[in-house]
Amino acid sequence: MIFVGAMIVVLLFDVIVLGRRPHVPSNRETGTALGLYVGLAIAFGIYVWVVGGHQLGGEFFAGWLTEYSLSVDNLFIFIIIMANLKVPRMYQQYALLIGIVIALILRAIFIMLGAQAIEAWSWVFYIFGAFLIYTAIKLAMENLGSDSEEDEGESKLITFARRVLPFTDSWDHGKKLSVMENGKRVLTPMLLVILALGMTDLLFALDSIPAIFGLTQDPFLVLMANIFALMGLRQLYFLIGNLLQRLVYLGIGLAVLLAFIGLKLVFHAMHVNELSFINNGEPFLWAPEIPIWLSLTMIVGILGITTVASLIKSGRDARRAERDQLELDEVSARGFYGTDDDASPGDGPRDPSGRA
């Protein structure tokens, strides 16, 4: 209760003090806040490690890193939503803040439901594991192909809301959710943004909650990992918005990570199997129990390799694009067949076919 209460105080400070004035946050403001949240998460993890032992400490760090990486992936969708709805940059901070509050509430509900389900039915791990493996395959296919189904889904959601509800397209009303126009009550784009972010948070909670329950079954650690992962998300959006476009392999890395956690959940379900139609209700004694140190190593390794590989590829693509642009500029300046100065004095007129 002390830790959760402290996080609520920090969140209220963020909403009431920092988010009261619509503005574009500076790099100093976002960097300071992000450093504070990350520092608090690390300090809490160290506290858990010292007081609760290395097992619980490792579970928290593994869960926090997983939730944080999944939250970073969410930023891609947030950027798409903001672009589609043409949200002025000065109002994006407020919209993100409200979306994060909605996400915290939804995830707290999912965590309570998930904890109760795990305590009552051990076979729920089969469902969680299968769902994560399915999600990993779907995410890998989307990143390996050119599928824009997710983007289209966001557009359909926004289009449906516009069709059934009276909305105004003007951003002149700022943070207001509804206003009177021509004697009629209409809804503002800010409400549409909040609805879109809330629905997106709900969909992502379906992935993230089973993933972290695959790393720790302690509801308190699950809740705190989600709180710390979401608290700095708004600052991360503004601080590394351009860097996100360079993490080209992040989706692939997250797919591998979710598949690993899914297999871990399936192995755990087999290890504590109680379903009568599977192995006659007996546990699979050969099923391995993946230790938390191995999970933490895999998470750090996958995220590290993904980041480094993404930055290398993005750097190569940027240099290749720069060389291509220089070549195009040179052709534009010289002409496709070169200038007259390129020909020697004794040369005759140049023929397009290559013959003198």
RODO-2510 file (C-alpha; in nm, 4 decimals, decimal comma):
residues 356
     n   res          X          Y          Z
     1     m     0,0000     0,0000     0,0000
     2     i     0,2897     0,2364     0,0722
     3     f     0,4511     0,1789    -0,2668
     4     v     0,1234     0,1949    -0,4601
     5     g     0,0245     0,5084    -0,2689
     6     a     0,3595     0,6693    -0,3510
     7     m     0,3114     0,5907    -0,7203
     8     i    -0,0372     0,7476    -0,7097
     9     v     0,1120     1,0636    -0,5557
    10     v     0,3768     1,0772    -0,8298
    11     l     0,1078     1,0246    -1,0938
    12     l    -0,1110     1,3010    -0,9475
    13     f     0,1894     1,5329    -0,9457
    14     d     0,2481     1,4473    -1,3110
    15     v    -0,1165     1,5138    -1,3998
    16     i    -0,1869     1,8215    -1,1868
    17     v     0,1489     2,0012    -1,1890
    18     l     0,3409     1,8942    -1,5005
    19     g     0,0430     1,8319    -1,7271
    20     r    -0,1725     2,1314    -1,6320
    21     r    -0,0299     2,3550    -1,9059
    22     p    -0,0405     2,2291    -2,2684
    23     h     0,3091     2,2647    -2,4128
    24     v     0,5804     2,0838    -2,6036
    25     p     0,8172     1,9468    -2,3368
    26     s     1,1847     2,0277    -2,3770
    27     n     1,4525     1,7604    -2,3943
    28     r     1,5703     1,8664    -2,0494
    29     e     1,2218     1,8279    -1,9009
    30     t     1,1595     1,4882    -2,0588
    31     g     1,5110     1,3614    -1,9868
    32     t     1,4889     1,4609    -1,6196
    33     a     1,1476     1,3001    -1,5697
    34     l     1,2460     0,9849    -1,7580
    35     g     1,5662     0,9531    -1,5568
    36     l     1,3626     0,9910    -1,2359
    37     y     1,1190     0,7146    -1,3305
    38     v     1,3908     0,4753    -1,4462
    39     g     1,5916     0,5502    -1,1318
    40     l     1,2881     0,4802    -0,9128
    41     a     1,2299     0,1489    -1,0920
    42     i     1,5917     0,0411    -1,0458
    43     a     1,5854     0,1494    -0,6787
    44     f     1,2660    -0,0478    -0,6213
    45     g     1,4172    -0,3530    -0,7915
    46     i     1,7252    -0,3312    -0,5694
    47     y     1,4995    -0,3023    -0,2648
    48     v     1,3085    -0,6152    -0,3670
    49     w     1,6380    -0,7950    -0,4344
    50     v     1,7731    -0,7087    -0,0868
    51     v     1,4544    -0,7646     0,1135
    52     g     1,2874    -1,0433    -0,0842
    53     g     1,5912    -1,2229    -0,2256
    54     h     1,7477    -1,2563    -0,5678
    55     q     1,4570    -1,4648    -0,7014
    56     l     1,1954    -1,1931    -0,6512
    57     g     1,4419    -0,9211    -0,7479
    58     g     1,5219    -1,0980    -1,0731
    59     e     1,1512    -1,1506    -1,1411
    60     f     1,0823    -0,7789    -1,1036
    61     f     1,3667    -0,6711    -1,3308
    62     a     1,2679    -0,9311    -1,5924
    63     g     0,9036    -0,8217    -1,5780
    64     w     0,9875    -0,4510    -1,5844
    65     l     1,2199    -0,4843    -1,8847
    66     t     0,9611    -0,6912    -2,0713
    67     e     0,6782    -0,4482    -1,9988
    68     y     0,9003    -0,1519    -2,0836
    69     s     1,0007    -0,2999    -2,4193
    70     l     0,6379    -0,3789    -2,5021
    71     s     0,5430    -0,0234    -2,4013
    72     v     0,8097     0,1173    -2,6335
    73     d     0,6522    -0,0828    -2,9144
    74     n     0,3188     0,0789    -2,8227
    75     l     0,4692     0,4186    -2,9052
    76     f     0,4640     0,3307    -3,2758
    77     i     0,0844     0,3031    -3,2586
    78     f     0,0576     0,6210    -3,0520
    79     i     0,2536     0,8081    -3,3191
    80     i     0,0169     0,6764    -3,5875
    81     i    -0,2893     0,7818    -3,3861
    82     m    -0,1508     1,1311    -3,3294
    83     a    -0,0655     1,1689    -3,6975
    84     n    -0,4030     1,0405    -3,8217
    85     l    -0,5946     1,2764    -3,5950
    86     k    -0,3575     1,5695    -3,6612
    87     v    -0,3085     1,6334    -3,2898
    88     p    -0,1188     1,9603    -3,2322
    89     r     0,2119     1,8845    -3,0639
    90     m     0,1283     2,1077    -2,7675
    91     y    -0,1717     1,8842    -2,6833
    92     q    -0,0011     1,5481    -2,7385
    93     q     0,1475     1,5447    -2,3884
    94     y    -0,1962     1,5820    -2,2263
    95     a    -0,3522     1,3143    -2,4490
    96     l    -0,0723     1,0711    -2,3681
    97     l    -0,1077     1,1420    -1,9970
    98     i    -0,4799     1,0608    -1,9978
    99     g    -0,4124     0,7506    -2,2090
   100     i    -0,1546     0,6294    -1,9578
   101     v    -0,3987     0,6773    -1,6680
   102     i    -0,6542     0,4688    -1,8582
   103     a    -0,3878     0,2043    -1,9234
   104     l    -0,2971     0,1854    -1,5522
   105     i    -0,6609     0,1335    -1,4545
   106     l    -0,7190    -0,1319    -1,7214
   107     r    -0,4002    -0,3183    -1,6378
   108     a    -0,4773    -0,3153    -1,2656
   109     i    -0,8114    -0,4817    -1,3442
   110     f    -0,6457    -0,7384    -1,5717
   111     i    -0,3804    -0,8120    -1,3094
   112     m    -0,6400    -0,8812    -1,0410
   113     l    -0,8387    -1,1054    -1,2741
   114     g    -0,5256    -1,2847    -1,3938
   115     a    -0,3988    -1,3438    -1,0399
   116     q    -0,7336    -1,4893    -0,9332
   117     a    -0,7460    -1,7133    -1,2404
   118     i    -0,3924    -1,8439    -1,1843
   119     e    -0,4631    -1,9161    -0,8182
   120     a    -0,7844    -2,1038    -0,9005
   121     w    -0,6844    -2,2883    -1,2193
   122     s    -0,3287    -2,3860    -1,2998
   123     w    -0,4328    -2,4809    -1,6554
   124     v    -0,4688    -2,1073    -1,7310
   125     f    -0,0930    -2,1161    -1,8017
   126     y    -0,1684    -2,3291    -2,1102
   127     i    -0,3990    -2,0536    -2,2406
   128     f    -0,1541    -1,7752    -2,1590
   129     g     0,1335    -1,9616    -2,3205
   130     a    -0,0596    -2,0504    -2,6366
   131     f    -0,1849    -1,6926    -2,6682
   132     l     0,1660    -1,5488    -2,6405
   133     i     0,3025    -1,7922    -2,8992
   134     y     0,0169    -1,7002    -3,1347
   135     t     0,0842    -1,3304    -3,0737
   136     a     0,4554    -1,3813    -3,1392
   137     i     0,3867    -1,5538    -3,4726
   138     k     0,1409    -1,2803    -3,5765
   139     l     0,3854    -1,0054    -3,4754
   140     a     0,6711    -1,1701    -3,6647
   141     m     0,4590    -1,2066    -3,9801
   142     e     0,3545    -0,8411    -3,9626
   143     n     0,7154    -0,7236    -3,9286
   144     l     0,8563    -0,9561    -4,1935
   145     g     0,5881    -0,8577    -4,4429
   146     s     0,4394    -0,5279    -4,5472
   147     d     0,1115    -0,5810    -4,3699
   148     s    -0,0519    -0,2579    -4,2551
   149     e    -0,3547    -0,4272    -4,1039
   150     e    -0,2945    -0,2707    -3,7638
   151     d    -0,2803     0,0779    -3,9107
   152     e    -0,6016     0,0115    -4,1027
   153     g    -0,7644    -0,1164    -3,7842
   154     e    -0,6878     0,2121    -3,6117
   155     s    -0,8363     0,4043    -3,9057
   156     k    -1,1529     0,1910    -3,8975
   157     l    -1,1947     0,2552    -3,5253
   158     i    -1,1621     0,6298    -3,5734
   159     t    -1,3922     0,6265    -3,8766
   160     f    -1,6589     0,4305    -3,6870
   161     a    -1,6486     0,6727    -3,3932
   162     r    -1,6812     0,9704    -3,6261
   163     r    -1,9777     0,8103    -3,8018
   164     v    -2,1867     0,7280    -3,4935
   165     l    -2,0972     1,0301    -3,2755
   166     p    -2,1100     1,4054    -3,3480
   167     f    -1,7495     1,5277    -3,3628
   168     t    -1,5936     1,8586    -3,4593
   169     d    -1,2626     1,8638    -3,6447
   170     s    -1,1433     2,1869    -3,4865
   171     w    -0,8669     2,1860    -3,2250
   172     d    -0,9558     2,5391    -3,1131
   173     h    -1,1199     2,4007    -2,7984
   174     g    -0,7945     2,2560    -2,6626
   175     k    -0,8368     1,9973    -2,3848
   176     k    -1,2176     2,0192    -2,3669
   177     l    -1,4005     1,6956    -2,4431
   178     s    -1,7294     1,8491    -2,5601
   179     v    -1,8438     2,1974    -2,6625
   180     m    -2,1483     2,3796    -2,7954
   181     e    -2,1388     2,4645    -3,1651
   182     n    -2,4343     2,6313    -3,3366
   183     g    -2,6576     2,5436    -3,0430
   184     k    -2,5632     2,1726    -3,0593
   185     r    -2,3443     1,9699    -2,8250
   186     v    -2,0552     1,8125    -3,0170
   187     l    -1,7509     1,6115    -2,9114
   188     t    -1,3967     1,7339    -2,9656
   189     p    -1,0998     1,5599    -3,1293
   190     m    -0,9372     1,5336    -2,7836
   191     l    -1,2073     1,2863    -2,6757
   192     l    -1,1517     1,0897    -2,9965
   193     v    -0,7787     1,0703    -2,9242
   194     i    -0,8400     0,9545    -2,5680
   195     l    -1,0830     0,6859    -2,6891
   196     a    -0,8317     0,5637    -2,9496
   197     l    -0,5469     0,5530    -2,6956
   198     g    -0,7677     0,3772    -2,4403
   199     m    -0,8739     0,1059    -2,6856
   200     t    -0,5119     0,0606    -2,7922
   201     d    -0,4046     0,0259    -2,4273
   202     l    -0,6746    -0,2362    -2,3761
   203     l    -0,5487    -0,4430    -2,6703
   204     f    -0,1875    -0,4193    -2,5555
   205     a    -0,2851    -0,5221    -2,2021
   206     l    -0,4058    -0,8526    -2,3469
   207     d    -0,0468    -0,9213    -2,4548
   208     s     0,1536    -0,7677    -2,1735
   209     i    -0,0295    -0,9155    -1,8733
   210     p     0,0112    -1,2833    -1,9781
   211     a     0,3731    -1,2060    -2,0685
   212     i     0,4658    -1,0778    -1,7246
   213     f     0,2727    -1,3550    -1,5482
   214     g     0,5077    -1,5864    -1,7337
   215     l     0,7951    -1,4256    -1,5428
   216     t     0,6419    -1,3763    -1,1984
   217     q     0,3156    -1,4823    -1,0358
   218     d     0,3427    -1,2193    -0,7617
   219     p     0,0544    -0,9730    -0,8300
   220     f     0,2371    -0,6937    -0,6442
   221     l     0,5470    -0,7253    -0,8626
   222     v     0,3285    -0,7496    -1,1728
   223     l     0,1474    -0,4286    -1,0787
   224     m     0,4647    -0,2372    -0,9901
   225     a     0,6411    -0,3479    -1,3106
   226     n     0,3466    -0,2171    -1,5143
   227     i     0,3341     0,1095    -1,3215
   228     f     0,7052     0,1760    -1,3690
   229     a     0,6871     0,0779    -1,7370
   230     l     0,4018     0,3200    -1,8070
   231     m     0,5087     0,6130    -1,5906
   232     g     0,7931     0,7213    -1,8187
   233     l     0,6194     0,6373    -2,1439
   234     r     0,5018     0,9925    -2,2114
   235     q     0,8522     1,1352    -2,1712
   236     l     0,9953     0,8568    -2,3862
   237     y     0,7503     0,9488    -2,6623
   238     f     0,8943     1,2997    -2,6929
   239     l     1,2564     1,2155    -2,6136
   240     i     1,3209     0,9378    -2,8639
   241     g     1,0369     0,9813    -3,1118
   242     n     1,2821     0,9945    -3,4028
   243     l     1,4878     0,7063    -3,2648
   244     l     1,1825     0,4807    -3,2720
   245     q     1,1860     0,4917    -3,6511
   246     r     1,5390     0,3465    -3,6421
   247     l     1,4442     0,0435    -3,4303
   248     v     1,3487    -0,1526    -3,7397
   249     y     1,3984    -0,4926    -3,5766
   250     l     1,2139    -0,4159    -3,2522
   251     g     0,9030    -0,6029    -3,3649
   252     i     1,1082    -0,9119    -3,4515
   253     g     1,2868    -0,8970    -3,1163
   254     l     0,9576    -0,8670    -2,9293
   255     a     0,8177    -1,1605    -3,1255
   256     v     1,1128    -1,3768    -3,0167
   257     l     1,0725    -1,2530    -2,6590
   258     l     0,6994    -1,3306    -2,6473
   259     a     0,7585    -1,6742    -2,7999
   260     f     1,0215    -1,7497    -2,5346
   261     i     0,7889    -1,6455    -2,2514
   262     g     0,5044    -1,8400    -2,4119
   263     l     0,7133    -2,1572    -2,4179
   264     k     0,8144    -2,0901    -2,0571
   265     l     0,4464    -2,0722    -1,9611
   266     v     0,3634    -2,3943    -2,1474
   267     f     0,6512    -2,5756    -1,9769
   268     h     0,5327    -2,4476    -1,6403
   269     a     0,1765    -2,5639    -1,7148
   270     m     0,3091    -2,9076    -1,8098
   271     h     0,5171    -2,9184    -1,4919
   272     v     0,2076    -2,8587    -1,2735
   273     n    -0,0424    -3,0270    -1,5059
   274     e    -0,3767    -3,1189    -1,3489
   275     l    -0,5919    -3,1651    -1,6614
   276     s    -0,7265    -3,5193    -1,6730
   277     f    -0,7215    -3,5398    -2,0556
   278     i    -0,3522    -3,4461    -2,0699
   279     n    -0,1096    -3,7153    -1,9501
   280     n    -0,3905    -3,8635    -1,7348
   281     g    -0,3797    -3,5595    -1,5091
   282     e    -0,0185    -3,6228    -1,4103
   283     p     0,2583    -3,3605    -1,4326
   284     f     0,5216    -3,3908    -1,7036
   285     l     0,8279    -3,4571    -1,4906
   286     w     1,0603    -3,4002    -1,7864
   287     a     0,9200    -3,0500    -1,8510
   288     p     1,1927    -2,7988    -1,7629
   289     e     1,1379    -2,5090    -1,5248
   290     i     1,3256    -2,2158    -1,6784
   291     p     1,4994    -2,0257    -1,3949
   292     i     1,4576    -1,6513    -1,3629
   293     w     1,8281    -1,5833    -1,4237
   294     l     1,7989    -1,7479    -1,7643
   295     s     1,4814    -1,5509    -1,8411
   296     l     1,6501    -1,2247    -1,7431
   297     t     1,9561    -1,3116    -1,9529
   298     m     1,7387    -1,3935    -2,2538
   299     i     1,5404    -1,0700    -2,2183
   300     v     1,8493    -0,8500    -2,1935
   301     g     2,0210    -1,0408    -2,4751
   302     i     1,7239    -1,0257    -2,7125
   303     l     1,6635    -0,6558    -2,6527
   304     g     2,0343    -0,5742    -2,6779
   305     i     2,0852    -0,7651    -3,0036
   306     t     1,7649    -0,6176    -3,1479
   307     t     1,8702    -0,2609    -3,0658
   308     v     2,2256    -0,2961    -3,1964
   309     a     2,1150    -0,4715    -3,5158
   310     s     1,8462    -0,2073    -3,5747
   311     l     2,0882     0,0820    -3,5338
   312     i     2,3441    -0,0834    -3,7648
   313     k     2,0851    -0,1411    -4,0372
   314     s     1,9369     0,2069    -3,9985
   315     g     2,2848     0,3588    -4,0229
   316     r     2,3642     0,1621    -4,3383
   317     d     2,0303     0,2561    -4,4958
   318     a     2,0871     0,6226    -4,4128
   319     r     2,4380     0,6187    -4,5675
   320     r     2,3087     0,4368    -4,8766
   321     a     2,0269     0,6897    -4,9166
   322     e     2,2774     0,9730    -4,8790
   323     r     2,5049     0,8240    -5,1485
   324     d     2,2094     0,7748    -5,3820
   325     q     2,1017     1,1328    -5,3278
   326     l     2,4518     1,2611    -5,4009
   327     e     2,4590     1,0603    -5,7237
   328     l     2,1197     1,1985    -5,8243
   329     d     2,2361     1,5524    -5,7484
   330     e     2,5472     1,4967    -5,9586
   331     v     2,3438     1,3644    -6,2508
   332     s     2,1058     1,6598    -6,2168
   333     a     2,3949     1,9065    -6,2252
   334     r     2,5884     1,7413    -6,5071
   335     g     2,3029     1,6165    -6,7148
   336     f     2,2425     1,2523    -6,7996
   337     y     2,5101     1,2525    -7,0719
   338     g     2,7475     1,4866    -6,8908
   339     t     2,8378     1,8462    -6,9726
   340     d     3,0308     1,9789    -7,2701
   341     d     3,3351     2,0280    -7,0463
   342     d     3,3561     1,6503    -6,9907
   343     a     3,4296     1,5873    -7,3585
   344     s     3,7807     1,6315    -7,4961
   345     p     3,8317     1,9030    -7,7608
   346     g     3,8751     1,6478    -8,0376
   347     d     3,5630     1,4540    -7,9593
   348     g     3,2667     1,4876    -8,1808
   349     p     2,9121     1,5276    -8,0657
   350     r     2,8062     1,2576    -7,8204
   351     d     2,5460     1,0115    -7,9459
   352     p     2,2897     0,8756    -7,6975
   353     s     2,3551     0,5228    -7,8225
   354     g     2,7186     0,5464    -7,7140
   355     r     2,8602     0,5704    -8,0685
   356     a     3,0841     0,8694    -8,1469
***
